[in-house]
Amino acid sequence: MNREQFLRWIDKIYTTREEEIDCERLKELLPAYVDFEVADSNQTPTDAPLALVAVHLSQCPDCAEEHAALLAVARMVSEGTLPEPEAIVQEFEATTDEEVVA
């Protein structure tokens, strides 16, 4: 374990709260949390379960990654900028083709 890993570990210990949620519960709450963020990103949720989502996201990189992806899609939907599925597939295939060539 290097110094940076140790400091992150210590930080997680000190940010632990008596009431927390696990990854499974987070996945149940994540859509509502993202909807809240998209509706008003300047507010902090006061609903107890949603407030616990932020704590979990700060401690779990896997869930934070899932949150970031879902939030990006939700924002595109709310802004009307979500590409059509065919365009996404074409972009994916173009990226994959570039990786094969490289």
Z-matrix of the N, CA and C atoms (Angstrom, degrees):
N
C 1 1.447
C 2 1.531 1 107.42
N 3 1.321 2 115.79 1 128.14
C 4 1.458 3 118.52 2 177.57
C 5 1.530 4 110.29 3 -90.63
N 6 1.318 5 115.62 4 176.34
C 7 1.470 6 121.52 5 -175.58
C 8 1.527 7 111.90 6 -59.86
N 9 1.319 8 116.72 7 -43.57
C 10 1.466 9 121.03 8 -178.60
C 11 1.528 10 111.14 9 -63.14
N 12 1.311 11 117.42 10 -43.55
C 13 1.460 12 121.34 11 178.17
C 14 1.529 13 110.40 12 -63.31
N 15 1.321 14 116.01 13 -42.23
C 16 1.459 15 120.82 14 179.10
C 17 1.527 16 111.12 15 -61.12
N 18 1.330 17 116.74 16 -45.04
C 19 1.469 18 120.45 17 -179.79
C 20 1.523 19 111.61 18 -64.27
N 21 1.335 20 117.55 19 -38.60
C 22 1.473 21 120.62 20 176.45
C 23 1.519 22 110.31 21 -63.91
N 24 1.320 23 116.56 22 -41.32
C 25 1.458 24 121.75 23 179.46
C 26 1.527 25 110.32 24 -61.96
N 27 1.325 26 116.60 25 -46.80
C 28 1.462 27 121.37 26 178.62
C 29 1.536 28 110.03 27 -61.95
N 30 1.321 29 117.29 28 -42.66
C 31 1.464 30 121.49 29 178.89
C 32 1.523 31 110.52 30 -59.50
N 33 1.322 32 117.32 31 -41.76
C 34 1.467 33 120.56 32 179.01
C 35 1.516 34 111.66 33 -63.86
N 36 1.320 35 116.15 34 -37.40
C 37 1.468 36 119.62 35 178.16
C 38 1.525 37 109.92 36 -62.70
N 39 1.331 38 116.70 37 -44.78
C 40 1.460 39 119.70 38 -176.49
C 41 1.524 40 113.53 39 -76.49
N 42 1.333 41 117.49 40 -19.12
C 43 1.465 42 119.26 41 177.10
C 44 1.519 43 111.93 42 -93.73
N 45 1.313 44 117.00 43 -1.19
C 46 1.458 45 120.76 44 176.83
C 47 1.523 46 109.39 45 -63.78
N 48 1.315 47 114.89 46 136.89
C 49 1.461 48 120.61 47 179.50
C 50 1.516 49 109.31 48 -115.30
N 51 1.317 50 115.23 49 162.86
C 52 1.456 51 118.81 50 179.44
C 53 1.521 52 111.02 51 -62.36
N 54 1.310 53 116.11 52 -38.77
C 55 1.457 54 120.27 53 -179.79
C 56 1.525 55 107.95 54 -109.97
N 57 1.315 56 116.00 55 119.61
C 58 1.455 57 121.91 56 179.30
C 59 1.516 58 109.40 57 -136.56
N 60 1.323 59 115.42 58 168.47
C 61 1.458 60 120.43 59 175.72
C 62 1.524 61 108.14 60 -119.47
N 63 1.325 62 115.84 61 155.42
C 64 1.456 63 120.17 62 177.57
C 65 1.536 64 109.01 63 -97.94
N 66 1.318 65 115.73 64 178.17
C 67 1.465 66 120.65 65 -176.67
C 68 1.527 67 112.55 66 -60.88
N 69 1.317 68 116.10 67 -38.35
C 70 1.467 69 119.70 68 179.95
C 71 1.531 70 111.25 69 -62.90
N 72 1.318 71 116.37 70 -45.30
C 73 1.470 72 120.73 71 178.93
C 74 1.521 73 110.15 72 -66.92
N 75 1.328 74 117.23 73 -37.09
C 76 1.458 75 120.06 74 178.24
C 77 1.529 76 110.29 75 -59.41
N 78 1.319 77 116.49 76 -43.20
C 79 1.472 78 119.62 77 -178.69
C 80 1.521 79 111.68 78 -61.94
N 81 1.323 80 116.97 79 -29.58
C 82 1.467 81 120.85 80 176.29
C 83 1.528 82 110.86 81 -71.91
N 84 1.330 83 116.55 82 -36.79
C 85 1.466 84 121.74 83 -174.86
C 86 1.522 85 113.74 84 -90.55
N 87 1.326 86 116.99 85 -17.94
C 88 1.464 87 120.33 86 -172.54
C 89 1.532 88 114.23 87 -57.98
N 90 1.323 89 120.51 88 -44.53
C 91 1.470 90 118.48 89 178.83
C 92 1.535 91 112.88 90 -58.39
N 93 1.324 92 117.84 91 -42.63
C 94 1.470 93 120.30 92 178.89
C 95 1.528 94 110.86 93 -65.99
N 96 1.319 95 116.79 94 -37.69
C 97 1.464 96 121.29 95 179.04
C 98 1.529 97 110.32 96 -64.79
N 99 1.319 98 116.40 97 -44.48
C 100 1.472 99 120.75 98 179.13
C 101 1.524 100 110.13 99 -65.68
N 102 1.325 101 117.55 100 -41.45
C 103 1.470 102 119.88 101 176.63
C 104 1.524 103 110.42 102 -58.75
N 105 1.321 104 116.63 103 -41.10
C 106 1.464 105 121.57 104 177.90
C 107 1.525 106 110.17 105 -62.08
N 108 1.330 107 116.56 106 -45.24
C 109 1.460 108 120.52 107 -179.70
C 110 1.528 109 111.76 108 -62.98
N 111 1.317 110 116.36 109 -42.54
C 112 1.467 111 120.07 110 -178.26
C 113 1.526 112 110.22 111 -68.62
N 114 1.325 113 116.77 112 -37.81
C 115 1.467 114 120.60 113 -179.20
C 116 1.522 115 111.87 114 -66.93
N 117 1.327 116 117.52 115 -40.79
C 118 1.466 117 120.48 116 -178.74
C 119 1.523 118 109.15 117 -155.81
N 120 1.323 119 115.75 118 87.53
C 121 1.461 120 120.52 119 -173.93
C 122 1.530 121 113.35 120 -71.07
N 123 1.321 122 118.44 121 -5.77
C 124 1.468 123 120.15 122 -179.32
C 125 1.529 124 112.74 123 -92.40
N 126 1.315 125 117.19 124 -5.05
C 127 1.455 126 121.12 125 -177.22
C 128 1.529 127 110.75 126 -103.17
N 129 1.309 128 115.46 127 153.48
C 130 1.458 129 122.13 128 173.32
C 131 1.518 130 107.01 129 -102.89
N 132 1.344 131 116.72 130 133.32
C 133 1.470 132 117.47 131 -179.11
C 134 1.527 133 111.42 132 -63.46
N 135 1.318 134 116.17 133 136.87
C 136 1.457 135 120.85 134 177.81
C 137 1.520 136 111.01 135 -101.51
N 138 1.322 137 116.90 136 -16.93
C 139 1.454 138 121.34 137 175.93
C 140 1.532 139 107.93 138 -63.41
N 141 1.322 140 117.03 139 125.74
C 142 1.471 141 121.35 140 -173.05
C 143 1.529 142 113.72 141 -51.68
N 144 1.340 143 120.27 142 -51.96
C 145 1.472 144 118.01 143 -179.07
C 146 1.531 145 112.47 144 -61.03
N 147 1.334 146 117.72 145 -40.57
C 148 1.461 147 119.37 146 -179.81
C 149 1.521 148 111.60 147 -68.13
N 150 1.307 149 117.52 148 -33.77
C 151 1.465 150 120.35 149 177.38
C 152 1.529 151 110.15 150 -64.63
N 153 1.318 152 117.41 151 -32.87
C 154 1.459 153 120.96 152 178.57
C 155 1.524 154 112.44 153 -71.52
N 156 1.321 155 116.72 154 -22.79
C 157 1.461 156 120.34 155 177.84
C 158 1.523 157 109.85 156 -61.26
N 159 1.321 158 117.34 157 -45.80
C 160 1.465 159 120.68 158 -179.35
C 161 1.521 160 111.36 159 -59.63
N 162 1.311 161 117.12 160 -39.64
C 163 1.465 162 120.86 161 178.71
C 164 1.528 163 109.72 162 -63.63
N 165 1.321 164 116.25 163 -46.90
C 166 1.460 165 119.85 164 -179.24
C 167 1.530 166 110.53 165 -62.08
N 168 1.325 167 116.92 166 -42.98
C 169 1.463 168 120.17 167 -178.95
C 170 1.531 169 111.77 168 -62.03
N 171 1.316 170 116.71 169 -32.52
C 172 1.462 171 119.38 170 179.61
C 173 1.527 172 111.94 171 -73.07
N 174 1.315 173 117.05 172 -15.18
C 175 1.461 174 120.64 173 -176.45
C 176 1.530 175 114.14 174 -111.68
N 177 1.313 176 117.84 175 -11.92
C 178 1.469 177 120.58 176 -174.01
C 179 1.532 178 110.40 177 -124.83
N 180 1.328 179 117.60 178 103.23
C 181 1.463 180 120.18 179 -178.18
C 182 1.531 181 113.85 180 -60.90
N 183 1.332 182 117.80 181 -34.74
C 184 1.464 183 119.82 182 -179.90
C 185 1.525 184 111.23 183 -65.20
N 186 1.325 185 116.47 184 -45.91
C 187 1.462 186 120.25 185 179.02
C 188 1.533 187 110.68 186 -69.12
N 189 1.318 188 116.85 187 -35.19
C 190 1.473 189 120.25 188 178.03
C 191 1.528 190 110.52 189 -63.33
N 192 1.321 191 116.68 190 -37.32
C 193 1.463 192 120.95 191 177.65
C 194 1.532 193 110.82 192 -66.09
N 195 1.328 194 115.83 193 -43.91
C 196 1.466 195 120.16 194 177.89
C 197 1.533 196 110.35 195 -63.06
N 198 1.325 197 116.64 196 -41.13
C 199 1.459 198 121.99 197 178.23
C 200 1.525 199 110.73 198 -60.51
N 201 1.320 200 117.31 199 -45.97
C 202 1.462 201 121.16 200 -178.34
C 203 1.527 202 110.95 201 -61.05
N 204 1.325 203 116.76 202 -41.59
C 205 1.468 204 120.64 203 179.55
C 206 1.521 205 111.25 204 -66.35
N 207 1.329 206 116.63 205 -46.19
C 208 1.465 207 120.31 206 -179.90
C 209 1.526 208 110.90 207 -64.79
N 210 1.313 209 117.08 208 -40.10
C 211 1.464 210 121.11 209 179.13
C 212 1.527 211 110.90 210 -63.93
N 213 1.327 212 117.13 211 -41.50
C 214 1.468 213 120.45 212 178.79
C 215 1.525 214 111.06 213 -61.07
N 216 1.323 215 117.02 214 -44.37
C 217 1.466 216 120.85 215 179.56
C 218 1.526 217 110.13 216 -66.51
N 219 1.325 218 117.36 217 -43.63
C 220 1.469 219 120.54 218 -179.49
C 221 1.519 220 111.31 219 -62.03
N 222 1.323 221 117.05 220 -38.62
C 223 1.474 222 119.55 221 177.92
C 224 1.523 223 111.19 222 -66.87
N 225 1.333 224 116.53 223 -39.94
C 226 1.468 225 118.93 224 177.46
C 227 1.525 226 110.62 225 -63.01
N 228 1.314 227 117.02 226 -40.89
C 229 1.468 228 120.97 227 178.42
C 230 1.520 229 109.69 228 -62.40
N 231 1.332 230 117.68 229 -46.05
C 232 1.469 231 120.44 230 -177.32
C 233 1.529 232 111.66 231 -67.30
N 234 1.331 233 117.01 232 -28.35
C 235 1.468 234 121.09 233 179.69
C 236 1.527 235 112.09 234 -90.87
N 237 1.336 236 116.44 235 -6.04
C 238 1.458 237 120.35 236 -178.65
C 239 1.515 238 112.89 237 72.67
N 240 1.327 239 117.15 238 25.88
C 241 1.466 240 120.39 239 -177.05
C 242 1.526 241 113.18 240 -112.39
N 243 1.330 242 117.37 241 10.46
C 244 1.462 243 120.18 242 179.17
C 245 1.521 244 108.79 243 -69.67
N 246 1.327 245 117.70 244 122.18
C 247 1.468 246 119.88 245 -179.22
C 248 1.529 247 111.42 246 -65.61
N 249 1.301 248 114.80 247 156.87
C 250 1.460 249 120.43 248 175.43
C 251 1.530 250 108.26 249 -68.03
N 252 1.329 251 117.07 250 150.40
C 253 1.470 252 120.20 251 -178.04
C 254 1.535 253 113.51 252 -53.62
N 255 1.324 254 117.16 253 -38.71
C 256 1.463 255 120.44 254 -179.24
C 257 1.529 256 111.36 255 -62.62
N 258 1.326 257 116.87 256 -39.69
C 259 1.469 258 120.33 257 178.68
C 260 1.528 259 110.98 258 -65.89
N 261 1.323 260 116.80 259 -37.17
C 262 1.463 261 120.70 260 178.90
C 263 1.526 262 110.07 261 -65.75
N 264 1.326 263 116.59 262 -43.03
C 265 1.464 264 120.83 263 179.64
C 266 1.521 265 109.80 264 -63.27
N 267 1.328 266 117.78 265 -43.10
C 268 1.466 267 121.07 266 179.27
C 269 1.529 268 111.15 267 -62.17
N 270 1.324 269 116.67 268 -41.78
C 271 1.460 270 120.39 269 178.94
C 272 1.530 271 110.62 270 -65.54
N 273 1.324 272 116.55 271 -41.06
C 274 1.462 273 120.97 272 177.77
C 275 1.527 274 110.33 273 -61.92
N 276 1.320 275 116.35 274 -46.26
C 277 1.460 276 120.05 275 -179.12
C 278 1.521 277 111.57 276 -64.36
N 279 1.321 278 117.38 277 -38.18
C 280 1.458 279 120.58 278 177.60
C 281 1.530 280 110.92 279 -64.81
N 282 1.309 281 116.89 280 -40.68
C 283 1.470 282 120.97 281 178.09
C 284 1.515 283 110.21 282 -65.61
N 285 1.326 284 116.47 283 -42.45
C 286 1.462 285 121.08 284 -179.51
C 287 1.518 286 110.07 285 -64.95
N 288 1.334 287 117.61 286 -41.24
C 289 1.453 288 121.13 287 178.03
C 290 1.525 289 110.96 288 -62.47
N 291 1.331 290 118.08 289 -40.22
C 292 1.453 291 121.84 290 178.99
C 293 1.522 292 111.14 291 -63.68
N 294 1.332 293 117.36 292 -38.38
C 295 1.469 294 121.82 293 179.84
C 296 1.517 295 110.44 294 -67.31
N 297 1.332 296 117.81 295 -36.46
C 298 1.457 297 122.04 296 -179.91
C 299 1.527 298 109.35 297 -67.71
N 300 1.332 299 117.07 298 -40.80
C 301 1.467 300 121.67 299 -178.92
C 302 1.523 301 110.36 300 -67.07
N 303 1.335 302 116.88 301 -39.10
C 304 1.465 303 120.93 302 -176.74
C 305 1.487 304 109.94 303 -69.97
